[in-house]
């Protein structure tokens, strides 16, 4: 993709995020955002820090598994620090994927395998989001009846697109996951569950009294929408999806935005350890299977 095309796509993504936020403010006002900021408390932030430390460990281990399959090994400790930094960049820069791009570039450069470094991160992210899709599909019966049809339609389209991409990159998928897929699946599910727990705490902090199973279903739906790379430092799709889902659940669109804001603040604070970590310098380049085969 040419530089001009990349720039145009970045502007489109930024425009989409701005449009979502503008629509929310026009329809609901700024009060839900202010309420969300007011309802964020120190205990909730502490929970977010602890849970995110665990989910980051799951993501780091998952990346280590995928990278090892592609012969661009990354030690767990290095992966853990890199994932923290990646999350911080994703939470503070437009697009929501800048941290992952940086992670892939740095690892590829350090190992002397730039392409495989990027692909290790791409398969790491893709596997996590595939599990998120499956988890949302599993909780569809718990979602408000008025949104189930829309959710199933979107999930069906995503699964179809994913199947086509997987078919086109079947060999690469086997190389990246292979026998490691059960561990990748479990780690992805634990990471997604951890983020859902943080969202649950955000909702309770905002005073939402919906039953825990239904609230977790809404959390998984909103978190899947927030993975769309059209945000401004994480803001945009998350608030839009929360307004829609909470409104359909009878809780009010404003409540959804408020919860999303509390979650956004909690998530941002939880990534701040990424400012403290230091990713070590490049290790010795790893040997590929082809190099090993030729001695």
Number of C-alpha atoms within 10 A of each C-alpha: 5 7 8 9 10 11 11 12 13 16 15 13 19 18 15 17 25 18 14 19 20 14 12 21 16 9 11 15 13 13 13 21 21 13 18 25 18 13 19 20 14 10 11 19 22 14 17 27 20 13 19 22 17 15 20 21 21 24 25 25 24 29 28 25 24 29 27 19 18 20 20 25 22 23 15 18 15 17 24 24 21 27 25 27 25 22 24 24 26 25 27 17 15 21 24 25 23 20 22 22 18 18 23 23 19 19 28 22 17 19 20 18 19 17 13 21 26 22 21 29 24 17 19 25 18 13 23 21 17 17 20 22 18 13 18 24 18 11 17 19 12 15 22 18 12 11 14 16 12 11 16 14 11 12 16 14 12 14 15 12 12 14 13 12 12 14 12 11 12 13 11 15 17 15 17 25 23 13 12 16 17 11 14 24 17 15 23 25 20 18 24 23 19 21 20 22 20 25 27 23 22 31 26 17 19 24 12 16 11 14 8 12 13 17 23 23 23 27 29 25 25 26 22 20 17 22 18 16 21 26 27 22 21 25 23 25 27 27 29 22 24 28 25 17 24 23 17 16 20 11 15 15 24 26 23 29 30 26 34 32 28 30 30 23 19 25 23 21 18 23 24 17 15 20 12 10 14 11 17 11 9 13 12 9 15 16 15 12 11 8 9 8 8 6 6
